[in-house]
Amino acid sequence: MKRLILVSSPPACGKTFISKQLAKNLRHVVYLDKDTLIPLSKQIFRVGKKPYDRSSDFFEEQIRDYEYEVILDLGFEALQYDDTVLINAPFTREVRDPDYIAELRKKLAAQDAKLTIIWVVTSPEVCRARMLRRNSDRDTYKIKHWDEYVKGIDFSVPEGVSGDDADGLLLFYNSSEAEFVKSMHDVLAVLDPQ
């Protein structure tokens, strides 16, 4: 059975590190990272003569949804050539939208594939510390306006995503090294039980 895995969470929860470690430990997997599209997004900001701000209305209206569309299109294409595709991207709104998830599952079923969502659970304080450490321009607005930013971020576990298994929602706890190690073991045991 083919499988699309979405590693999802708010920014700085550890998606990239977790996704890469999972991809290294799974067999026949294609790893895709939505951040690979950032140079294209930056060009859209330049052409649109807008300041680079991934929290702006311009980003929301002209870029955000297209990044998700493209990364999913790449994922569907990759499923034609390998068994598992793992996408590292927030998907924070999408995983909370039952219609979106139902449609995604329907499209995957047409390719004889299933969906797994891995939600990374990390405290907001740990996320802020990670943003400060990584010192990325994509976090500049978030750090400068932390109180305002964090009020608009939903760190809760998505509801309405069925299951607590490989065909539903898996939780990956990542606020400490001990949580990471246990979650990596537990999630891999579900995804690749052999």
PyMOL commands that set and color helices and strands:
alter all, ss='L'
color gray80, all
select helices_A, chain A and resi 15-25+34-47+57-78+94-96+98-110+124-134+137-144+146-151+177-191
alter helices_A, ss='H'
color red, helices_A
select strands_A, chain A and resi 2-8+29-33+84-88+113-121+169-173
alter strands_A, ss='S'
color yellow, strands_A
deselect
rebuild
show_as cartoon
